[in-house]
Amino acid sequence: MRAWRLNELGDPWDVLSLQEVESPIPGQGEARVQVSASDLNFADILQCQGQYQVRLDPPFTPGMSVAGTVVEIGSDCELQVGDRVLGMTASGWGGYAEEALVRGHDLRLHSIFLCNTSWQRRFSRVFNHLLFERIGSKC
């Protein structure tokens, strides 16, 4: 599996490189997701620079949230293989990869829309979720 990794702290546009890594293995309550999209937000940049409130030591794969399809579940996971999900990664990092881990209980409706966003972005997420629910099976 390919992932954007950093081996030293710095600006993500300078220090990220595409590398081959092992696929993550879901633990209890977690699911492995085939990532369709991940965002780059200010917290991700701070994390890469080593200035975020939770400091990670390199090497690591940044990316706090993902959208994708569940391909494997761990024990006691509320999700099912084939579910399409949007939310935070299980560890708060690892989203800049072809596959990432999420927690089933973290992907409830309220957490999808209320994490680290302004009211305008929350409204957009709610609108997109409702639209996705209505036409998602037709896409």
Secondary structure, DSSP 8 states (H G I E B T S, - for coil): -EEEEESS-S-HHHHEEEEE-------TTEEEEEEEEE---HHHHHHHHT-SSS---SSB---SEEEEEEEEE-TT-S--TT-EEEEE-SSS---SBSEEEEEGGGGSHHHHHHSS--HHHHHHHHHHHHHHHHHGGG-
